[in-house]
Amino acid sequence: MKKILLIFAFILFSANNVFSFGIFNTPYNQSDPNFNKLAMRVYNSGSPYTYVNGAYTYNALPLTTTMSGCKLISIIRRTQGFPKPAYWAVENYKICSGNIAEVKNTNMAGWDNLPSGIKPVINNTIQQARQYGKATANYYGYKVIAKTGAYVGTVFVYVLNGIKLEAIYGGGRL
Protein backbone atom coordinates (compact mmCIF):
# COMPACT_ATOMS: atom_id res chain seq x y z
CA MET A 1 0.00 0.00 0.00
CA LYS A 2 2.85 2.39 0.86
CA LYS A 3 4.48 1.68 -2.50
CA ILE A 4 1.26 2.52 -4.31
CA LEU A 5 0.93 5.78 -2.39
CA LEU A 6 4.56 6.67 -3.14
CA ILE A 7 4.09 5.89 -6.82
CA PHE A 8 0.90 7.97 -6.90
CA ALA A 9 2.65 10.89 -5.14
CA PHE A 10 5.57 10.66 -7.59
CA ILE A 11 3.23 10.72 -10.59
CA LEU A 12 1.26 13.61 -9.12
CA PHE A 13 4.33 15.76 -8.48
CA SER A 14 5.99 14.94 -11.78
CA ALA A 15 2.72 15.57 -13.64
CA ASN A 16 2.45 18.93 -11.86
CA ASN A 17 5.32 20.27 -13.97
CA VAL A 18 3.65 19.04 -17.13
CA PHE A 19 0.30 20.56 -16.30
CA SER A 20 1.65 23.82 -14.93
CA PHE A 21 3.06 24.67 -18.36
CA GLY A 22 0.34 23.02 -20.38
CA ILE A 23 -3.33 22.87 -19.61
CA PHE A 24 -3.58 25.11 -16.56
CA ASN A 25 -0.99 27.74 -17.51
CA THR A 26 -1.50 28.20 -21.25
CA PRO A 27 0.56 31.12 -22.57
CA TYR A 28 -1.75 34.06 -23.17
CA ASN A 29 -0.47 34.57 -26.71
CA GLN A 30 -1.89 31.17 -27.72
CA SER A 31 -5.42 32.09 -26.67
CA ASP A 32 -5.29 35.80 -27.55
CA PRO A 33 -3.66 36.77 -30.89
CA ASN A 34 -3.48 40.44 -29.86
CA PHE A 35 -0.37 39.71 -27.78
CA ASN A 36 1.79 38.62 -30.73
CA LYS A 37 0.51 41.44 -32.95
CA LEU A 38 1.28 44.06 -30.33
CA ALA A 39 4.72 42.59 -29.59
CA MET A 40 5.69 42.84 -33.25
CA ARG A 41 4.27 46.35 -33.52
CA VAL A 42 6.35 47.52 -30.57
CA TYR A 43 9.40 45.65 -31.90
CA ASN A 44 9.13 47.44 -35.26
CA SER A 45 8.35 50.90 -33.86
CA GLY A 46 10.45 50.85 -30.68
CA SER A 47 7.68 52.79 -28.93
CA PRO A 48 5.13 51.82 -26.29
CA TYR A 49 1.61 51.21 -27.52
CA THR A 50 -1.81 51.04 -25.88
CA TYR A 51 -4.67 49.13 -27.47
CA VAL A 52 -8.25 48.77 -26.21
CA ASN A 53 -10.42 45.85 -27.30
CA GLY A 54 -13.73 45.37 -25.47
CA ALA A 55 -13.11 44.97 -21.74
CA TYR A 56 -9.35 44.58 -22.24
CA THR A 57 -6.71 47.31 -22.30
CA TYR A 58 -3.31 46.21 -23.56
CA ASN A 59 -0.16 48.15 -22.67
CA ALA A 60 2.81 47.06 -24.77
CA LEU A 61 6.16 48.23 -23.40
CA PRO A 62 9.62 48.03 -24.96
CA LEU A 63 11.78 47.41 -21.89
CA THR A 64 15.35 46.94 -23.03
CA THR A 65 17.67 45.54 -25.68
CA THR A 66 20.01 42.67 -24.85
CA MET A 67 23.73 42.61 -25.63
CA SER A 68 22.97 40.42 -28.67
CA GLY A 69 20.49 42.97 -30.06
CA CYS A 70 17.29 41.17 -29.07
CA LYS A 71 14.48 43.32 -27.69
CA LEU A 72 12.61 42.50 -24.50
CA ILE A 73 8.97 43.55 -24.66
CA SER A 74 6.23 43.06 -22.09
CA ILE A 75 2.53 43.30 -22.76
CA ILE A 76 0.13 43.83 -19.89
CA ARG A 77 -3.53 43.04 -20.47
CA ARG A 78 -5.83 44.61 -17.90
CA THR A 79 -9.49 43.74 -17.58
CA GLN A 80 -11.88 46.63 -17.02
CA GLY A 81 -12.99 46.70 -13.39
CA PHE A 82 -9.94 44.81 -12.05
CA PRO A 83 -7.25 47.41 -11.19
CA LYS A 84 -4.99 45.10 -9.15
CA PRO A 85 -1.98 43.41 -10.75
CA ALA A 86 -3.28 40.01 -9.60
CA TYR A 87 -5.88 40.29 -12.38
CA TRP A 88 -3.44 41.33 -15.11
CA ALA A 89 -2.20 38.99 -17.81
CA VAL A 90 1.46 39.65 -18.60
CA GLU A 91 3.23 38.18 -21.62
CA ASN A 92 6.98 38.72 -21.98
CA TYR A 93 8.72 38.53 -25.35
CA LYS A 94 12.30 38.23 -26.50
CA ILE A 95 12.37 39.16 -30.19
CA CYS A 96 15.54 38.73 -32.22
CA SER A 97 15.94 39.79 -35.87
CA GLY A 98 12.18 40.16 -36.30
CA ASN A 99 11.42 36.67 -34.97
CA ILE A 100 9.84 35.80 -31.64
CA ALA A 101 12.61 33.84 -29.91
CA GLU A 102 11.03 33.32 -26.48
CA VAL A 103 7.69 33.97 -24.79
CA LYS A 104 6.98 33.64 -21.08
CA ASN A 105 3.88 34.63 -19.19
CA THR A 106 3.96 35.76 -15.58
CA ASN A 107 1.82 36.91 -12.78
CA MET A 108 3.74 39.91 -11.52
CA ALA A 109 5.18 39.38 -8.06
CA GLY A 110 4.57 42.97 -7.03
CA TRP A 111 6.81 45.12 -4.86
CA ASP A 112 6.11 43.26 -1.62
CA ASN A 113 7.29 39.93 -3.03
CA LEU A 114 10.62 41.11 -4.42
CA PRO A 115 13.83 40.31 -2.49
CA SER A 116 14.23 42.59 0.51
CA GLY A 117 17.64 43.95 -0.55
CA ILE A 118 16.45 45.16 -3.96
CA LYS A 119 14.63 48.31 -2.79
CA PRO A 120 17.81 50.33 -2.11
CA VAL A 121 19.08 49.25 -5.55
CA ILE A 122 15.80 50.48 -7.08
CA ASN A 123 16.03 53.84 -5.27
CA ASN A 124 19.64 54.32 -6.46
CA THR A 125 18.58 53.45 -10.00
CA ILE A 126 15.76 56.02 -9.80
CA GLN A 127 18.25 58.69 -8.70
CA GLN A 128 20.58 57.84 -11.59
CA ALA A 129 17.69 57.93 -14.07
CA ARG A 130 16.76 61.42 -12.84
CA GLN A 131 20.30 62.57 -13.61
CA TYR A 132 20.92 60.73 -16.88
CA GLY A 133 17.45 59.99 -18.29
CA LYS A 134 17.71 56.23 -17.81
CA ALA A 135 19.61 53.73 -15.71
CA THR A 136 19.84 49.98 -15.12
CA ALA A 137 21.12 47.80 -12.31
CA ASN A 138 21.43 44.09 -11.64
CA TYR A 139 20.61 42.37 -8.35
CA TYR A 140 21.06 38.59 -8.03
CA GLY A 141 19.38 37.69 -11.32
CA TYR A 142 16.96 40.63 -11.30
CA LYS A 143 17.39 43.56 -13.66
CA VAL A 144 16.12 47.00 -12.64
CA ILE A 145 15.38 49.42 -15.48
CA ALA A 146 14.49 53.05 -14.75
CA LYS A 147 13.45 55.61 -17.37
CA THR A 148 12.29 59.19 -16.94
CA GLY A 149 8.83 60.18 -18.06
CA ALA A 150 7.54 63.26 -19.85
CA TYR A 151 6.75 65.08 -16.60
CA VAL A 152 9.63 66.40 -14.50
CA GLY A 153 10.41 64.04 -11.64
CA THR A 154 8.48 61.07 -13.05
CA VAL A 155 10.48 57.86 -13.30
CA PHE A 156 9.15 54.53 -14.53
CA VAL A 157 10.76 51.43 -13.04
CA TYR A 158 10.60 47.90 -14.42
CA VAL A 159 11.97 44.90 -12.54
CA LEU A 160 12.74 41.83 -14.65
CA ASN A 161 13.69 38.32 -13.62
CA GLY A 162 15.19 36.93 -16.82
CA ILE A 163 12.73 38.16 -19.47
CA LYS A 164 9.79 38.07 -17.05
CA LEU A 165 8.40 41.39 -15.81
CA GLU A 166 8.03 41.01 -12.04
CA ALA A 167 7.09 44.55 -10.98
CA ILE A 168 6.33 47.91 -12.54
CA TYR A 169 6.22 51.33 -10.92
CA GLY A 170 5.57 54.82 -12.23
CA GLY A 171 6.16 57.71 -9.91
CA GLY A 172 8.80 59.01 -7.57
CA ARG A 173 10.47 57.10 -4.79
CA LEU A 174 9.61 53.72 -3.26
Order of alpha helices (4+ residues) and beta strands (2+ residues): alpha-alpha-alpha-beta-beta-beta-beta-beta-alpha-beta-beta-beta-beta
